[in-house]
Amino acid sequence: MRRLAPVLVVVAVLVGLWYLACVPMNIKLGLSMAERQGAVVHPEGNAARRDMPAVALAIGNPAYWGQSWSQQKPRLPAPHQVVNELWKTTMQVAPTSKRSLVFHGWVTLSATGLGFLIGSTMGILLAIGIVHSRAMDMSVMPWAIASQTIPILAIAPMIIVVLASVGLQGLVPKALISAYLSFFPVVVGMVKGLRSPSPMDLDLMRTWSATRTQTFAKLRMPASAPYLFASLKIGVASSLVGTIVAELPAGGGQGLGARLLSGSYYGQTVQIWAALFATAILAAGLVSLIGAIERNVLKRMGLA
Amino acid sequence: MILVIAAFLMWAGLWAVNVRLANGPAANRQAVKLLVPVLFGLTILAMWELIVRGLQVPLVILPAPSVIAAKVGDSLPMLWGDFVQTFVKGALSGFAIGIAAAFVVAILVDRSDFLRRGLMPVGSFLAALPIVGTAPILVMWYGYDWQSKAAVVVAMVFFPMLVNITAGLQETTQMQRDQMQTWAASYWQGFWKLRLPAAMPFVFNGLKISSTLALIGAIVAEFFGSPIAGMGFRISVSVGQLSLDMVWAEIFVAALAGSLFYGALSLLEHWVTFWHPSQRR
């Protein structure tokens, strides 16, 4: 309870600020709508209000604040509208329907899962190579680091388009992008982890005349587990980002990224926010899933 | 086919050179440390060129490095314009604003225990979320020009910076803080002379992460609407026209800008945190 209370207070304050922010963001449209229905608002006529600052309008018309929390296409939807939309598109629609966020979430999740699997496997293999071969360490590692300064995410949609033009479509191209993004954190974390045994431990293995394979399986591999899980958590979050961005070019297509883009095309702000929250929930779920596996495994190994 | 075989022969040869260099007596010299990755990079470029030409991959789908280099040379003014629009106006201004905001909030968090226990879990939760998804919303709010790109960058760099600065400010030991107190140092004296310098390794860790996020955010935000300049704009238009050499030229510029930015931050880090164990040779 001592740990939960401050978090709850901060979240409550943020939600309150969000409601407050909705007022100036949406007040202009709200006043126009109210005026059309015959209500008297403070400066009359759209033309008079056009150049007024939104905050002044909000202060001048406190009676119409409620208007800004219930519009169809607000500039900033109120929290309850987003929650409502989330509820409507997950619980009240069949999960196979194209209007269901469960369906789009599943499309995104499957590409993320496949990409994460490929990326982390490749990352672990490369890390093993780097730890065991000095030539590989010296030549590959600088480029692996440099590759991160390339905004590959920014060209991800283009890679999808190019792959589609040679006939590769659907799950695999998205998974490739997401694999690329999850790959790097795993390499770095795993190299660090495999090198974490102290020289004394390594010497001890030598006095037992352990082979390289034995040293690897019995000392390096177990020692790297905490590092591996820490980087898997980062990796799974970034592979989700990769999938979302890779879905952008498929306008009107499937997946949460496509949902974001179609919402942006048609000005469906509530839909954008619902998709955004769905990705956030998905990311949080994936990270905490890895966290749960981490606790379990480390406890069994006696490390936590 | 001969070119492809030549490519693999060359790869085997250069790899053998690299293995010899890396395991040789001079492996710890600075020159060799530089030469090995350079050789590796050149090998990859040469193999790319030879395989594309050898297998006669259509240059429209995968342009060879020489074609890309020619395109970069041809369109320097345009690339410069895109660079200024996206990197200087969008990414850098957002980067600066985001870091300044994160510093202010981090100091508030540092001064109030309640805020730290409440805001930090929320902050590290938000740091892991796909914030780049807010790009369509922010473009709607701030218009098509660089302001909306800067806003996306601010949202992206704020949370990693906040988490890192706050962690850094916690870095000093109780003994060191007690020492400041025995000297009757005020909060700000302790902050400037002890806590902030001690936080610098964390701050630079955050800065390095944010430097790549900033460029990504600025480019991705341009996919949701932009004026007729900018790297994201050029990339999406060039893909539409299937002129992929232009896309690769933009990638080259982005990679160069990203690497130089990162390199500059590393140099600065080396200069500021010279005392930290990770800077030892």
Interface residues (C-beta under 8 A of the other chain):
Chain A: R3 P6 V7 L8 V9 V10 V11 L14 R75 S133 R134 A135 D137 M138 S139 V140 M141 P142 W143 A146 Q148 T149 I150 P151 L153 A154 I155 P157 M158 V161 V162 S165 V166 K233 I234 A237 L240 V241 I244 V245 L248 G257 L260 L261 G263 S264 G267 T269 I272 W273 A275 L276 T279 A280 A283 A284 V287
Chain B: W15 N18 V19 L21 A22 N23 A27 K33 V36 P37 L39 F40 G41 I61 F114 L115 R117 G118 L119 P121 V122 F125 A128 L129 P130 V132 G133 T134 P136 I137 V139 M140 W141 S211 T212 L215 I216 I219 V220 F223 F224 M231 G232 I235 S236 V239 L242 L244 V247 E250 I251 A254 A255 G258 S259 F261 Y262
